[in-house]
């Protein structure tokens, strides 16, 4: 019997939200990082402001422009932390709880009033060997994250898997920017077990 396709599921993870929020706040105001936040390259997929601070990238882009660090995807398994992570112990603590290979990681900021239009990230789900995880850091009840016409009840300080191969869309109808930590992982046996044993939706 085949496993059912899971749209999203909350995963167990010990997250110190206050420390995480303080860490991100310091990154937002760090003068050396102002230009490291780059607009998302898929301009047709959103309206308003949506930008990214890369935290991990492929090894060949360690010294490249943040656009390449945040969006260049090529074959290969050589992923490394960017120097910014040295000042992010709360984020590193989340990484350390994931017993699976971590590929790309970044902070993604959806500005107040912005929206991510319905789209798919083809073959980005555990059925294809890869998982996208989200940790909301700054969010509100005015943010709607919808996958396969179902709303994920994400709250700040929680870890969620969602099936990016399904149609998904996000709306920030609030007055504050939404910031999520987004982690792409190899869907190994441990992670698939965590996802399939959760309360799937």
DAQUITA-V150665 format. One record per residue. PHI is phi in radians with two decimals (* if undefined). Layout:
PHI, PHI
This chain:
*, -1.30, -1.23, -1.18, -1.31, -1.73, -1.39, -2.87, -2.77, -1.43, -1.99, -1.22, -2.92, -1.52, -2.15, -1.61, -1.08, -1.06, -1.15, -1.10, -1.14, -1.13, -1.10, -1.18, -1.04, -1.17, -1.17, -1.11, -1.86, -1.36, -1.05, -1.30, -1.84, -0.97, -1.46, -1.39, -1.33, -2.16, -1.07, -1.04, -1.34, -1.47, -1.03, -1.33, -1.62, -2.65, -2.28, 1.61, -1.72, -2.53, -2.31, -2.41, -1.99, -1.14, -2.04, -2.35, -2.61, -1.21, -0.92, -1.21, -1.89, -0.98, -1.90, -1.60, -1.14, -0.94, -1.08, -1.20, -1.14, -1.59, -2.30, -1.32, -2.14, -2.26, -1.12, 2.32, -1.98, -1.61, -2.00, -2.40, -1.20, -1.45, -0.96, -0.99, -1.20, -1.11, -1.83, -2.26, -1.10, -1.20, -1.19, -1.04, -1.09, -1.17, -0.98, -1.18, -1.50, -1.59, -1.57, -2.66, -1.12, -1.75, -1.71, -1.35, -2.56, -2.82, -1.60, -2.17, -1.93, -1.81, -1.27, -0.93, 1.47, -1.55, -2.54, -1.77, -1.28, -0.98, -2.82, -2.17, -1.81, -1.03, 1.09, -1.93, -2.86, -1.11, -1.12, -1.95, 1.58, -2.44, -2.28, -1.85, -1.97, -2.21, -2.16, -1.14, -1.90, -2.09, -2.68, -2.74, -1.18, -1.49, -1.70, -2.05, -2.01, -2.05, -2.22, 0.92, 1.16, -2.11, -1.53, -1.38, -1.42, -1.19, -2.21, -1.03, 1.48, -1.99, -1.85, -2.26, -1.70, -2.41, -1.46, -1.29, -1.30, -1.57, -1.08, -2.46, -2.69, -2.41, -2.26, -1.89, -1.63, -1.61, -1.77, -2.03, -1.20, -1.66, -2.21, -2.05, -1.50, -2.10, -2.23, -1.77, -2.18, -1.30, -1.45, -1.42, -1.06, -1.07, -1.17, -1.06, -1.14, -1.05, -1.21, -1.33, -1.63, -1.38, -1.50, -1.33, -2.12
